[in-house]
Amino acid sequence: MRCKKELPYDKCCFYCEKGAIQENGETVYCQKKKQEVPADQVCHAFSYDLLRRKPEFPKLPDVELPTLD
């Protein structure tokens, strides 16, 4: 029995290096299929492109800065 490895990203065409994101941001032109596909779709030729990742930065706590007065 194979254990499933949890990935730090979602497998979808939006993050694939074979896809070109269209201007509307909802579709991706797949070079493999030679057609536009929805950005949340995935196929067997998926290969993750690290540069398309948009990391979520943690929010810093609100801190009152001291004044020099």
C-alpha positions in Angstrom: 0.0 0.0 0.0 1.4 3.4 -1.0 1.1 6.3 1.3 0.1 9.6 -0.2 2.6 12.3 0.2 1.1 15.7 1.1 2.3 18.4 -1.2 2.9 22.0 -0.1 1.0 23.2 -3.2 -2.2 22.4 -5.1 -1.8 20.4 -8.2 -3.5 22.5 -10.9 -2.7 23.9 -14.3 -2.2 27.4 -12.8 1.1 26.2 -11.3 2.2 24.0 -14.2 5.3 25.1 -16.2 3.7 23.8 -19.4 0.8 26.3 -19.1 0.6 30.0 -20.0 -1.8 32.0 -17.9 -4.3 34.0 -19.9 -5.2 37.6 -19.2 -8.4 36.8 -17.5 -6.6 34.7 -14.9 -9.3 31.9 -15.1 -7.9 29.9 -18.0 -4.5 28.5 -18.9 -3.2 27.7 -22.4 -1.8 24.2 -22.2 1.2 23.6 -24.5 0.7 19.8 -24.1 -3.0 19.8 -25.1 -2.7 22.9 -27.5 -5.9 24.4 -26.0 -7.2 26.6 -23.2 -8.2 24.7 -20.1 -9.6 25.9 -16.7 -6.9 27.0 -14.2 -8.0 24.5 -11.6 -7.7 21.5 -13.9 -4.8 19.0 -13.8 -3.4 16.3 -16.1 -0.8 13.6 -15.9 1.8 15.9 -17.6 1.8 18.3 -14.6 5.2 19.6 -13.6 5.4 22.2 -10.8 6.8 25.7 -11.6 8.2 27.1 -8.4 8.3 30.7 -9.8 4.5 30.9 -10.1 4.0 30.3 -6.4 2.6 33.3 -4.4 3.5 32.6 -0.7 1.3 33.9 2.1 3.3 36.0 4.5 2.3 36.0 8.1 0.7 39.1 9.5 2.8 41.1 11.8 1.3 42.2 15.1 0.2 45.8 15.5 2.9 47.4 17.7 3.0 51.0 18.7 6.4 52.5 18.0 8.0 54.7 20.6 8.3 58.4 19.9 11.4 60.6 20.6 9.4 63.4 22.2 
